[in-house]
Amino acid sequence: MSAVKEARYNVLKPYLGKVQHAIGSINSPMQCMMKGICAQCLCKHVDAESGKEYFVYSCYNQDQDLDKVDFPHLNARLRQNSVQEKLSNLWLDYLLLKQQA
């Protein structure tokens, strides 16, 4: 979605004319699905006009304004769960192998 955001203002600009409002699906973690309980899905937004930063729970709404999403921050949040996901996969593989033996 970050590439789409950038393309709207660069490569696609001649085809889009005046850049319109864009909504994109933000694939952030959705652990609890309880809209603001676990905070794994916090997504930083930045208002372009005021520069004000604020956070939204993306499990509440995965479709967000592309011009407000701070994509470097989102990338860092997604990488934060990488180690945990890898360990969980290794543990599951171990349990499945143990069950087959």
Sequence and secondary structure as in RCSB ss.txt:
>XXXX:A:sequence
MSAVKEARYNVLKPYLGKVQHAIGSINSPMQCMMKGICAQCLCKHVDAESGKEYFVYSCYNQDQDLDKVDFPHLN
ARLRQNSVQEKLSNLWLDYLLLKQQA
>XXXX:A:secstr
 HHHHHHHHTTTHHHHSS    EEE     SS SSSSS TTEEEEE TTT  EEEEETTT SEEETTTB HHHHH
HHHHHTHHHHHHHHHHHHHHHHHHH 
